[in-house]
């Protein structure tokens, strides 16, 4: 087993020497939601040629006597949730993951009929050994050409710790809902903190901690407040200006008012302007990897 996700479990598998990843929806989920519908939505997304960050699907099962499952051509190192606290996850690779996820979400938002993923979280992102990130759960996605009422139910609002408080208060969902979740994810990447449902009582602890810390650091005389973990500041690829800029970006993404949050296109532009991206990350290679599932021209 690799990890559990909101609606099931991810497993490692092999076809001979080829390592694969298998996603299986839990039976108790199927009592409330249509697992077959979820799977068909994901197959639909996989065939959208202008989306990034979706793993290549090489098989599926919707046998009525067994849970629904999808097989990915994906050799996974671990979930981003498990990697975030790791001391072996360097600054450059953290920003590579942040950029890759931003590019993927942006591709969903910029379609003629945009999608809102609604379930962006570190638990639902798988990383390969080269830290290419992949979105691996679309159980709450809506928009585009997907019927929003076909099988989704109101109680599900997203993964704990990443749920937009504005959405909770108003029921209003938009692309900015994904931007909020991305902001929490970005905070996790730079602070090495992540919600653990076995230890943390408050799913929103990271947002609340970040707001308190950031406001405390914005005292007179503090030029560049940053929330970057001390251990990452000594990384060979870390630049203090990057730490300040990415902290500001994360705090903008988690603003309560969606109108105050940036679009994902702006998020990508900000990340591209970081020293570590300009000098140590090959974006062309990253984009090529994120589009690996697309048919060759």
Phi, psi and omega in degrees: 000136175273306180188168170267149171237184190300328186241009181175213186222144175257134181235154168274147176214167180223142170242091191069239178266355182278121178278137182232169173236133183241128177251125181237128178282138181288146180299323182293332176292321183293343175290337183248331186228157184274097181300323178297319178297319177300314181297317180295324176298317181293321176296323177297315180296320181301329181271001174278111192288351183252019176258145179247158171078017176256126180297151177290127179267127181243000178184162178203164179219128174230036176303128183297341180268358182223159177297153176292145182212152175231141179249125180256143169278078189210123176261104190267136171280308179186175173281155177297327178304316181283333183280329188308314181283353189292139175283349180267004182260097190283169183301312181301315182291327176297318180287328174300315178297316180301317180292317180299317179293319179298317178297320180294310181298319178304320182295330176287325186279337187264006176292160177303319172245093189291154174258149166247119186289317176068357186222032178289124177199161180296332179292331184261017177239124178258141180242135173280178183294335177268011178067028167284123183267149180226133173282127188232015173214129181229031186293342181242010185297144172215176185094193181057227178254016180270134179289116185288346184246006187294321181212355182276150181232156196296331185295336182275118182241353182138182182276136182308133180097344183239006185278129180296118180297331177294321177295319179297318184285326189245340185078004181272123183240137179208184177301332180292342173296319176292325179298319177300310181300321178297322179298318177297318179298318179295320175301317179300317181298321185270340181255349183065027180245143180208145180293130177239112186293349178271343184240324188263124181283326184256112180301334182267020185299324184292315178298314182295318178297316182297317180297318180294314181295316183295316179295327178290330181276350182270034179283158178306133180097347177270111187280315186228081179298137180219148177251008182297134179302141184304322182295331180280338180292339179268002179295142184299333182262004182277136174238130183305324179295324176298317181301318179292314184294320182285331173296313178300319180298313180299318181293327176293321182294330184261013175301146182296315182282117181304330180295338179273354180271149178285159167287159179296331176298320177291322177302313180298317180298319179296316179296321179297334181277356179288146179303316184294327178286316182294330188247341188226002179232125179271099184295326180298317178294320179297314180297319178300320178293318181292341179255018185297333182283347185285147178295142179289140180291000000 
